[in-house]
């Protein structure tokens, strides 16, 4: 049976706690410039500004992640910061999105009861598009329809970043963006699970203006600053536990779990400390709110026998020292070695407004030949492709995102290449920074099984 889920990669831009490696030149000192973590809402028993819900304990064994294909396509993220989503339904299901009283985040203060507490509609297909299916949730800001209800108890957990009390102007103001503003701020939160859980799939939905959300787990002693706007620096990278699902656009639907990867998943320790890097922009003429909801669906621990590893191939860090000058029209090429035998399961490309073409290839050690496996063109629609037995990817075509179809094996000694064609037709020198129109990146993200993590910071 075909199964869909926001799978192991977890969306756009995974973790910054990567293993630096040679490939051109490497630079871990600029790692913090690239990206980081994310989270979701609930009413009572929540961390101020960052709320969460889940079944007390892991609940993982109670419900395996056996999802099917979503009915809707991802919403388009454009310069007008518009996010499409279905309209809200009515009639909340009793207790469907409630937080058990014994599932509070350690050290969290209980805020005053919010005026708006998202609930769930009565009948929900958790394998499809669940946007707009929250009840009792209406604000004066655009994008309320992006709200997604939390999974039923025992089937998953929800993490939320955004206002925890809509009746508190100061709380709401922390997340408001004025017209013309752009920022990349980090928020720290503990995951709500009382025990270690395993997962394969997720859904993330953010309000209009979402450019990327990067979630990174870190080891810690339970001490953290809830709702802080301090991004984790390179000094904290040694304590990284890996990534959590993130986003490269407002809506990241559940993707596929192919039969051959039914035993592949990821773990989340109990109350893991998570840094959520939110890059938002407001190119509209009205205020918007930075807010998103992340559902993580439990898998059965006894069925997960292999861990997924991430691909984090970051190119262009040297632009901070030698910016891309106005008038430049150039293809920037990067590479990263592959260690171990296995399969690439997913790839996702990421660049900004001056990117024209993004291509990824595998150079085979056995033959020396390059095999193109991924291509995209539109920065507003960053392509994410899966490589397995049940997904047919679009064929390569000029101006259209495409990829090879089927499982994508790689061998020890192969090399991952990625190229970005950048045209700086602005009057600003472009550095490796988060700003969409005045900065650039050339990053390739993904997931593998069998190989070592493929992680390179390249100049």
LUMLO-699010 format. One record per residue (C-alpha): x, y, z. Coordinates in steps of 0.1 Angstrom, whole numbers, padded with zeros to 4 digits, always signed. Layout:
<rs>
XYZ ...
</rs>
This chain:
<rs>
+0000+0000+0000 +0014+0034-0009 +0022+0055+0021 +0029+0092+0024 +0046+0112+0052 +0069+0141+0057 +0096+0115+0060 +0130+0112+0074 +0145+0143+0059 +0120+0163+0078 +0114+0190+0053 +0137+0217+0041 +0168+0223+0059 +0178+0198+0086 +0205+0203+0112 +0236+0225+0115 +0254+0201+0137 +0272+0185+0108 +0305+0168+0102 +0328+0191+0083 +0347+0174+0055 +0370+0184+0026 +0355+0191-0008 +0370+0222-0022 +0376+0240+0011 +0355+0235+0043 +0345+0260+0069 +0327+0251+0101 +0331+0286+0116 +0303+0298+0094 +0279+0270+0101 +0256+0291+0121 +0250+0313+0091 +0233+0284+0073 +0203+0273+0093 +0188+0255+0123 +0155+0241+0140 +0115+0244+0146 +0081+0236+0167 +0040+0237+0173 +0008+0252+0194 -0014+0240+0222 -0033+0258+0250 -0028+0247+0285 +0004+0233+0302 +0026+0250+0276 +0060+0267+0275 +0054+0305+0271 +0055+0313+0234 +0062+0277+0225 +0035+0251+0232 +0033+0214+0225 +0010+0184+0228 +0015+0146+0228 +0003+0114+0244 +0019+0110+0278 +0049+0088+0274 +0060+0078+0239 +0028+0060+0229 +0049+0048+0200 +0040+0011+0203 +0003+0020+0202 +0002+0032+0166 +0025+0025+0138 +0031+0050+0110 +0012+0035+0081 +0002+0065+0061 -0012+0070+0026 -0009+0096-0001 -0021+0131+0007 -0049+0146-0013 -0035+0181-0017 -0003+0196-0032 +0021+0219-0012 +0010+0255-0011 +0031+0279-0032 +0053+0304-0013 +0057+0336-0032 +0069+0372-0028 +0035+0382-0017 +0037+0357+0011 +0005+0340+0002 -0002+0305+0014 -0031+0285+0001 -0050+0262+0024 -0085+0247+0025 -0112+0264+0046 -0118+0254+0082 -0143+0228+0091 -0165+0226+0122 -0175+0202+0150 -0144+0194+0171 -0137+0158+0180 -0137+0153+0217 -0102+0154+0231 -0086+0150+0197 -0060+0178+0202 -0059+0181+0239 -0027+0180+0260 -0028+0154+0288 -0022+0170+0322 +0008+0148+0329 +0025+0158+0297 +0038+0193+0307 +0072+0204+0295 +0097+0204+0325 +0104+0239+0338 +0075+0255+0317 +0053+0281+0332 +0016+0278+0327 +0004+0309+0308 -0030+0324+0313 -0056+0305+0292 -0054+0316+0256 -0085+0330+0240 -0080+0307+0210 -0071+0271+0215 -0070+0250+0183 -0091+0219+0183 -0097+0192+0157 -0127+0187+0134 -0147+0155+0139 -0135+0135+0109 -0099+0138+0098 -0079+0119+0072 -0045+0121+0088 -0029+0109+0056 -0042+0139+0036 -0041+0176+0037 -0051+0186+0073 -0048+0224+0070 -0078+0244+0079 -0092+0216+0101 -0087+0234+0134 -0117+0247+0153 -0120+0275+0178 -0091+0293+0162 -0095+0328+0146 -0072+0358+0148 -0070+0391+0131 -0039+0380+0111 -0038+0362+0077 -0031+0325+0076 -0054+0310+0103 -0062+0283+0078 -0026+0271+0081 -0034+0257+0115 -0034+0219+0117 -0048+0198+0146 -0026+0177+0168 -0026+0139+0162 -0049+0118+0183 -0034+0106+0216 -0010+0077+0211 -0006+0083+0174 +0018+0113+0175 +0027+0146+0190 +0026+0183+0180 +0051+0211+0185 +0041+0247+0180 +0060+0279+0177 +0039+0311+0178 +0018+0331+0203 +0007+0310+0233 -0018+0336+0245 -0036+0356+0218 -0051+0379+0245 -0017+0391+0256 -0005+0419+0232 +0031+0415+0244 +0031+0378+0237 +0016+0383+0202 +0041+0411+0194 +0070+0387+0198 +0059+0370+0166 +0045+0399+0145 +0064+0411+0114 +0058+0445+0099 +0056+0451+0061 +0091+0449+0046 +0107+0431+0075 +0127+0399+0072 +0144+0379+0100 +0159+0346+0110 +0153+0341+0148 +0157+0310+0169 +0135+0297+0196 +0143+0269+0221 +0118+0243+0232 +0117+0209+0247 +0100+0182+0228 +0068+0170+0246 +0075+0132+0247 +0080+0117+0281 +0099+0087+0266 +0121+0081+0236 +0100+0078+0204 +0107+0067+0169 +0091+0083+0138 +0091+0081+0100 +0066+0108+0090 +0055+0143+0098 +0034+0173+0086 +0045+0209+0090 +0023+0239+0082 +0033+0275+0087 +0016+0309+0080 +0024+0329+0049 +0059+0343+0050 +0077+0310+0059 +0109+0307+0039 +0126+0281+0060 +0123+0264+0094 +0153+0244+0106 +0150+0222+0137 +0180+0208+0155 +0181+0186+0186 +0207+0191+0212 +0218+0172+0243 +0212+0191+0275 +0205+0189+0313 +0169+0202+0310 +0179+0238+0314 +0169+0261+0285 +0155+0295+0278 +0120+0292+0265 +0111+0314+0236 +0146+0328+0233 +0156+0345+0201 +0192+0333+0204 +0204+0309+0177 +0227+0280+0187 +0263+0288+0178 +0290+0265+0166 +0302+0260+0202 +0270+0239+0208 +0274+0218+0177 +0292+0190+0195 +0261+0183+0215 +0238+0180+0185 +0216+0150+0184 +0206+0155+0147 +0177+0172+0130 +0139+0172+0134 +0115+0179+0105 +0116+0214+0091 +0104+0233+0061 +0115+0251+0030 +0081+0266+0023 +0049+0271+0043 +0035+0236+0038 +0054+0203+0040 +0030+0174+0035 +0035+0138+0046 +0057+0120+0021 +0062+0084+0012 +0074+0054+0032 +0082+0029+0006 +0081-0009+0015 +0119-0012+0012 +0123+0016+0038 +0096+0004+0062 +0122-0004+0088 +0140+0030+0085 +0133+0058+0110 +0146+0083+0135 +0146+0086+0172 +0137+0116+0195 +0149+0113+0231 +0125+0123+0259 +0122+0160+0262 +0150+0167+0237 +0161+0203+0236 +0153+0217+0202 +0165+0249+0185 +0140+0262+0159 +0154+0286+0133 +0126+0306+0117 +0134+0325+0086 +0104+0346+0077 +0098+0375+0054 +0070+0399+0049 +0067+0413+0014 +0031+0424+0019 +0015+0457+0030 +0001+0443+0062 +0013+0427+0095 +0019+0389+0095 +0026+0365+0123 +0055+0340+0124 +0038+0307+0134 +0038+0271+0125 +0026+0237+0136 +0046+0204+0134 +0030+0170+0137 +0053+0140+0143 +0036+0106+0139 +0048+0077+0160 +0062+0045+0144 +0064+0012+0162 +0098+0009+0178 +0100-0029+0171 +0096-0022+0134 +0125+0003+0131 +0158-0014+0127 +0178+0011+0107 +0185+0048+0113 +0182+0074+0086 +0212+0097+0081 +0210+0132+0068 +0226+0149+0038 +0237+0184+0046 +0258+0198+0017 +0262+0235+0022 +0279+0255-0006 +0288+0291-0008 +0301+0299+0027 +0331+0316+0011 +0307+0343-0002 +0310+0359+0032 +0346+0367+0025 +0343+0371-0013 +0307+0382-0021 +0290+0376-0054 +0294+0410-0070 +0267+0428-0090 +0267+0417-0127 +0280+0382-0119 +0266+0353-0139 +0283+0321-0128 +0278+0284-0120 +0292+0275-0086 +0302+0239-0082 +0307+0219-0050 +0313+0183-0040 +0312+0160-0010 +0325+0124-0006 +0302+0095+0001 +0314+0070+0027 +0297+0036+0030 +0273+0017+0008 +0236+0025+0009 +0208+0045-0007 +0199+0081-0011 +0162+0083-0001 +0155+0121-0005 +0171+0152-0019 +0160+0189-0016 +0176+0219-0031 +0178+0254-0016 +0189+0287-0030 +0175+0323-0031 +0161+0348-0055 +0192+0350-0077 +0194+0313-0083 +0185+0302-0118 +0193+0264-0119 +0203+0239-0092 +0217+0205-0103 +0229+0175-0082 +0248+0145-0096 +0265+0114-0084 +0300+0107-0097 +0305+0070-0097 +0339+0057-0084 +0337+0026-0106 +0334+0045-0139 +0343+0082-0131 +0310+0092-0148 +0286+0117-0135 +0249+0108-0132 +0224+0137-0129 +0198+0128-0102 +0182+0161-0093 +0174+0195-0109 +0153+0225-0100 +0149+0261-0112 +0123+0280-0092 +0136+0292-0058 +0100+0299-0046 +0092+0262-0052 +0122+0243-0038 +0120+0208-0052 +0121+0178-0029 +0123+0143-0046 +0121+0108-0032 +0140+0079-0046 +0121+0046-0040 +0100+0019-0056 +0066+0037-0054 +0073+0073-0065 +0076+0083-0101 +0095+0116-0103 +0090+0141-0132 +0116+0136-0160 +0142+0163-0166 +0130+0191-0188 +0143+0226-0194 +0129+0250-0168 +0111+0222-0149 +0121+0204-0117 +0129+0168-0123 +0148+0138-0109 +0156+0102-0117 +0130+0076-0106 +0135+0045-0085 +0159+0036-0058 +0192+0055-0058 +0221+0033-0047 +0255+0049-0038 +0288+0032-0030 +0318+0040-0008 +0340+0064-0028 +0313+0079-0049 +0311+0117-0048 +0280+0139-0045 +0282+0170-0067 +0258+0200-0066 +0259+0231-0088 +0241+0265-0085 +0238+0289-0114 +0236+0323-0097 +0229+0356-0116 +0234+0387-0095 +0213+0412-0114 +0209+0434-0083 +0231+0463-0071 +0240+0445-0039 +0270+0422-0033 +0255+0388-0022 +0268+0370+0009 +0259+0336+0023 +0231+0350+0045 +0194+0343+0050 +0180+0373+0032 +0160+0361+0002 +0167+0389-0022 +0200+0403-0008 +0218+0370+0001 +0224+0336-0015 +0230+0300-0006 +0236+0268-0025 +0225+0240-0002 +0215+0204-0008 +0197+0185+0019 +0184+0150+0020 +0184+0116+0037 +0203+0083+0032 +0203+0049+0047 +0234+0027+0050 +0260+0054+0044 +0277+0077+0069 +0260+0112+0071 +0269+0132+0040 +0279+0165+0056 +0301+0192+0040 +0306+0230+0044 +0322+0242+0012 +0335+0276+0002 
</rs>
